[in-house]
Amino acid sequence: MQDVQDENHPVERLIRIGEVKRLTGVSTATLYRKISAKEFPRPVRLGVAARAWPLSEVQDWIAGRIELRGRHQ
């Protein structure tokens, strides 16, 4: 059986909404408003109702917000 993770294909960590909110400081309602406005990454379906976000996409969004702060000072 082949390893799931290797140096060319690292395993992506998926995080649930509670962790997304903790990392971003954004409420659930604001997250979904931003998703609708295409201002935040869409979640991945895990099941009928369960959703999660790739950690790297959330981190990229946070980095983008930090970069914007530097431009507006």
ChimeraX attribute file (.defattr): number of C-alpha atoms within 10 A of each C-alpha:
attribute: neighborCount
match mode: 1-to-1
recipient: residues
	/A:1	3
	/A:2	5
	/A:3	5
	/A:4	8
	/A:5	10
	/A:6	9
	/A:7	6
	/A:8	6
	/A:9	8
	/A:10	9
	/A:11	10
	/A:12	12
	/A:13	10
	/A:14	19
	/A:15	17
	/A:16	15
	/A:17	17
	/A:18	11
	/A:19	14
	/A:20	21
	/A:21	14
	/A:22	10
	/A:23	13
	/A:24	14
	/A:25	10
	/A:26	13
	/A:27	14
	/A:28	13
	/A:29	9
	/A:30	12
	/A:31	20
	/A:32	17
	/A:33	13
	/A:34	15
	/A:35	14
	/A:36	12
	/A:37	9
	/A:38	10
	/A:39	12
	/A:40	18
	/A:41	17
	/A:42	18
	/A:43	18
	/A:44	14
	/A:45	11
	/A:46	11
	/A:47	8
	/A:48	6
	/A:49	6
	/A:50	11
	/A:51	15
	/A:52	19
	/A:53	21
	/A:54	17
	/A:55	17
	/A:56	13
	/A:57	16
	/A:58	19
	/A:59	14
	/A:60	13
	/A:61	16
	/A:62	15
	/A:63	12
	/A:64	11
	/A:65	12
	/A:66	11
	/A:67	11
	/A:68	11
	/A:69	10
	/A:70	8
	/A:71	7
	/A:72	6
	/A:73	5
